[in-house]
Amino acid sequence: NANDGNIPMMKPIGKQTAKAGEKFYYKVEVADPAAALLFTTDSYLFELDKKTGEVAFTPAKEDKGTHSIRIDAENELGKTWQRFELEIE
């Protein structure tokens, strides 16, 4: 995922672990959070706050396993993304 210095720079997201039945929270970190950003995801597990990049949900027991998640951050100049693993125990 190349970044030409004008699109958002996301901090790498390492493997995350969540427990079924317990609330999970994660906030995507971006180098210039003052800029207007739009966050999106390809995950069916949760809704991502499109303005803040916050993930907050309680996984169900049917969600157990390892999921590959992509989160995009976009500004007026373009989009960048991070893909990470979310393991639900």
Summary of the structure (lengths in Angstrom):
residues: 89
radius of gyration: 13.4
end to end distance: 29.0
largest distance: 40.9
contacts: 231
relative contact order: 0.35
helix: 3%
strand: 45%
